[in-house]
Amino acid sequence: KAAMLLLPEAGLVLPTTLLSLSATAPVFLFGAFSPSTGSVGVSPTYVRRVRRPLWVDAVLAKCVLLSVALARFAVFDIVQFLVSARPPEGLLLGALVLVLAAALAPLLVGGYRGNMVVQRCFALLLMTGVLLIVLQPPLPVRGGAKCPQLPLALCPRLWDERHVPLHEPEDVEIWGRGMSRADHWPRWLLLVAVILGAGSTILGGHSSVSRSALARIGLSAVIGTLVGLYIALEVVPHQFILQLMIILSCIVVLAFILLLHRPHSRGVQALPVVAALWGGLCGLTLLLQLELPMPKLSRETLRLFPDSRFQVEDELVHSTRAALLTVFAAQAILLAFALKLRLSSVLKQQDVRLSTWQDEQGGASLARGRRLPGDDLFCGIVPSAMLARFGSMLGLDSSGGGACGLLVQRLKHNGLVWLPTVGNILTLVAFGLCVFLNASITGGAPEAIFMMAPLLLMLSQDPLLLPGLTAPRRYFVPTVAVCAYLALTATTLAAHSSTRPNELLTGGPAGGSHAFVPLLPSGRKVWAAVVQEVVLVALTLPSQATLLTYLWTQKAVPVMTLLVWAPLNLLPLLLSSQPAAQYLSGLCLISAVAQFFSMRHQKHVGSKVV
């Protein structure tokens, strides 16, 4: 009845009936598998718990699969009704996989509730359906909506003439650059890589893949090759050398992560070398991109751009470089995040051991009288004699009672003293690449800093770069980055706009708020507007200094200080013509309010303690 009311013209009665019967057959044949209510203290029993042979479950699963195949046209009509358009092939295939998983759920719940392997396979089936919907890989036309040429007029196909899914290149690929892919077949490589990675964890520790280190390395190499091949085919088509470099960088990244999470293997000592190898591959790839010639433009591209061939070639060069930098930024983020997780795991494991050792020593300092050698810090890459004086200047003496010496001593036991430094370097590299991409692609949009600054939360305390960055100070660096970026962007754009007075005096090419400029001669209006923007940005500096001091010291400031400096941020918010200055003033106002409530909370907590 619900099917007839939903889409009466689609004919959903027969497919929904078959699907519902096949999905609920285990419940009607063998009864529900649910705990019954009993008295207190008595373990719950299950209603009609029947052990059935495997061939019965196999027959029921085949019936479910056959009913889903027969209901594919009904799924097409429902998806088309929901999206109000002709659905793509990947969306329909993912919907069919999710319908199959939902139909198999009663069978799995009724007889395999305690089987972890079956439950993980079911989760893998759900993930496959979601990935098909998200990635939407293309399907072959022959056998999908058209009959293949087979003898005896056989026509095994997924759809019919009335149900033809969407299969055509994207508009951006038609009207965009001529060297892009029209059909995104490499998406299947990414789908297979994700399924392999998730499938390797289905059997858990009971499989030979999970127990054998060689099998894990081989699986990581296969997954890295698939992911790298997908990225290479999509990002740099028709450029074999650059594609090979991208594949190698992906394999190195996965090898780094695999060795990082095997703490008892000897490969941990080689991790800095692997990270340096990744950096060398990135630099060599960018150098090759500058030196290698671009592939010849296709006839379609020359036909679309007959009068601007050199301009199209320059655009291809810049877009290829930006795509490569995007890939390397994503890899740096992945490596930095893996290092951050590993660092947190090591420190948590050391907490109990450290507290026990301190109790036995009566609160004495760690490793009194011992100095951390340089070869422990750099795994023998740099001679310790070269770093002895530099290490003493930075306070790398583990006998010290500072937080940095404590961190070094805790990581030295696992041979991971280099880990926070390498993680910080990768985080800063990823952030720098993102800033460069934002400046080259969007022209330095000020809104992007709010999406890039959270990357700096992966920074951690290390003995070389950030020895004073403890956990309570983790928000200091992102806040500094946001304030500095917005202030520099506002002043730079104001100075750059001095060559284009119309944009400066009218608030930019797209309009916006108008700068307040007094009636001056025309030759002096531009410089007056520039000075005005610089002064408006300078009005936010006291609030920035107050906020940054509070984030670093965690000490409350007088409330009168906030009340004096906060109203100054209203002037840039109302009078400035630069969006960056307006964002900065708004951020200072919000931060002043948040700082007031944070100090109030600290005061209440202190009063409760007293």
Secondary structure as the mmCIF struct_conf table of DSSP 4:
data_model
#
loop_
_struct_conf.conf_type_id
_struct_conf.id
_struct_conf.beg_label_comp_id
_struct_conf.beg_label_asym_id
_struct_conf.beg_label_seq_id
_struct_conf.end_label_comp_id
_struct_conf.end_label_asym_id
_struct_conf.end_label_seq_id
HELX_RH_AL_P HELX_RH_AL_P1 ALA A 2 LEU A 6
TURN_TY1_P TURN_TY1_P1 PRO A 8 GLY A 11
HELX_RH_AL_P HELX_RH_AL_P2 VAL A 13 PHE A 30
STRN STRN1 PRO A 35 PRO A 35
HELX_LH_PP_P HELX_LH_PP_P1 SER A 36 THR A 37
TURN_TY1_P TURN_TY1_P2 VAL A 40 GLY A 41
BEND BEND1 VAL A 42 VAL A 42
STRN STRN2 TYR A 46 TYR A 46
TURN_TY1_P TURN_TY1_P3 VAL A 47 ARG A 48
HELX_RH_AL_P HELX_RH_AL_P3 LEU A 54 LEU A 70
TURN_TY1_P TURN_TY1_P4 ALA A 71 ALA A 71
HELX_RH_AL_P HELX_RH_AL_P4 ARG A 72 VAL A 83
TURN_TY1_P TURN_TY1_P5 SER A 84 SER A 84
BEND BEND2 ALA A 85 ALA A 85
HELX_LH_PP_P HELX_LH_PP_P2 ARG A 86 PRO A 87
STRN STRN3 PRO A 88 PRO A 88
HELX_RH_AL_P HELX_RH_AL_P5 GLU A 89 GLY A 111
TURN_TY1_P TURN_TY1_P6 ARG A 113 GLY A 114
HELX_RH_AL_P HELX_RH_AL_P6 MET A 116 LEU A 135
BEND BEND3 VAL A 141 VAL A 141
STRN STRN4 ARG A 142 ARG A 142
TURN_TY1_P TURN_TY1_P7 GLY A 143 ALA A 145
STRN STRN5 LYS A 146 LYS A 146
HELX_RH_3T_P HELX_RH_3T_P1 PRO A 151 ALA A 153
BEND BEND4 LEU A 158 LEU A 158
BEND BEND5 GLU A 161 ARG A 162
STRN STRN6 LEU A 166 LEU A 166
HELX_RH_AL_P HELX_RH_AL_P7 ASP A 171 TRP A 175
BEND BEND6 GLY A 176 GLY A 176
TURN_TY1_P TURN_TY1_P8 GLY A 178 MET A 179
BEND BEND7 SER A 180 SER A 180
BEND BEND8 ALA A 182 ASP A 183
TURN_TY1_P TURN_TY1_P9 TRP A 185 PRO A 186
HELX_RH_AL_P HELX_RH_AL_P8 ARG A 187 GLY A 199
TURN_TY1_P TURN_TY1_P10 SER A 200 ILE A 202
BEND BEND9 LEU A 203 LEU A 203
HELX_RH_3T_P HELX_RH_3T_P2 GLY A 204 HIS A 206
BEND BEND10 SER A 207 SER A 207
HELX_RH_AL_P HELX_RH_AL_P9 SER A 208 ARG A 211
HELX_RH_AL_P HELX_RH_AL_P10 ALA A 213 VAL A 235
BEND BEND11 VAL A 236 VAL A 236
TURN_TY1_P TURN_TY1_P11 PRO A 237 HIS A 238
HELX_RH_AL_P HELX_RH_AL_P11 PHE A 240 LEU A 260
TURN_TY1_P TURN_TY1_P12 HIS A 261 HIS A 261
TURN_TY1_P TURN_TY1_P13 PRO A 263 HIS A 264
BEND BEND12 SER A 265 SER A 265
HELX_RH_3T_P HELX_RH_3T_P3 ARG A 266 ALA A 270
HELX_RH_AL_P HELX_RH_AL_P12 LEU A 271 GLU A 291
BEND BEND13 LEU A 292 LEU A 292
HELX_LH_PP_P HELX_LH_PP_P3 PRO A 293 SER A 298
HELX_RH_AL_P HELX_RH_AL_P13 ARG A 299 LEU A 304
BEND BEND14 PRO A 306 ASP A 307
HELX_RH_AL_P HELX_RH_AL_P14 ARG A 309 GLN A 361
TURN_TY1_P TURN_TY1_P14 GLY A 362 GLY A 362
BEND BEND15 GLY A 363 GLY A 363
HELX_LH_PP_P HELX_LH_PP_P4 ALA A 364 SER A 365
TURN_TY1_P TURN_TY1_P15 LEU A 366 GLY A 369
HELX_RH_AL_P HELX_RH_AL_P15 GLY A 374 PHE A 378
TURN_TY1_P TURN_TY1_P16 CYS A 379 GLY A 380
BEND BEND16 ILE A 381 VAL A 382
HELX_RH_AL_P HELX_RH_AL_P16 SER A 384 MET A 393
TURN_TY1_P TURN_TY1_P17 LEU A 394 GLY A 395
TURN_TY1_P TURN_TY1_P18 SER A 398 SER A 399
BEND BEND17 GLY A 400 GLY A 400
BEND BEND18 GLY A 402 GLY A 402
HELX_RH_AL_P HELX_RH_AL_P17 ALA A 403 LYS A 412
TURN_TY1_P TURN_TY1_P19 HIS A 413 GLY A 415
TURN_TY1_P TURN_TY1_P20 VAL A 417 TRP A 418
HELX_RH_AL_P HELX_RH_AL_P18 LEU A 419 ILE A 441
BEND BEND19 THR A 442 GLY A 444
HELX_RH_3T_P HELX_RH_3T_P4 PRO A 446 ALA A 448
HELX_RH_AL_P HELX_RH_AL_P19 ILE A 449 MET A 452
HELX_RH_3T_P HELX_RH_3T_P5 ALA A 453 MET A 458
BEND BEND20 PRO A 463 LEU A 465
TURN_TY1_P TURN_TY1_P21 PRO A 467 GLY A 468
HELX_RH_3T_P HELX_RH_3T_P6 ALA A 471 ARG A 473
TURN_TY1_P TURN_TY1_P22 ARG A 474 TYR A 475
HELX_RH_AL_P HELX_RH_AL_P20 PHE A 476 HIS A 496
HELX_RH_3T_P HELX_RH_3T_P7 SER A 497 THR A 499
HELX_RH_AL_P HELX_RH_AL_P21 PRO A 501 THR A 506
TURN_TY1_P TURN_TY1_P23 GLY A 507 GLY A 507
BEND BEND21 GLY A 508 GLY A 508
TURN_TY1_P TURN_TY1_P24 PRO A 509 ALA A 510
BEND BEND22 SER A 513 SER A 513
HELX_LH_PP_P HELX_LH_PP_P5 HIS A 514 ALA A 515
BEND BEND23 LEU A 519 LEU A 519
HELX_RH_AL_P HELX_RH_AL_P22 SER A 522 ALA A 538
TURN_TY1_P TURN_TY1_P25 LEU A 539 THR A 540
HELX_RH_AL_P HELX_RH_AL_P23 LEU A 541 THR A 553
HELX_RH_AL_P HELX_RH_AL_P24 VAL A 559 TRP A 565
HELX_RH_3T_P HELX_RH_3T_P8 ALA A 566 ASN A 569
HELX_RH_AL_P HELX_RH_AL_P25 LEU A 570 LEU A 575
HELX_RH_AL_P HELX_RH_AL_P26 PRO A 579 VAL A 609
#
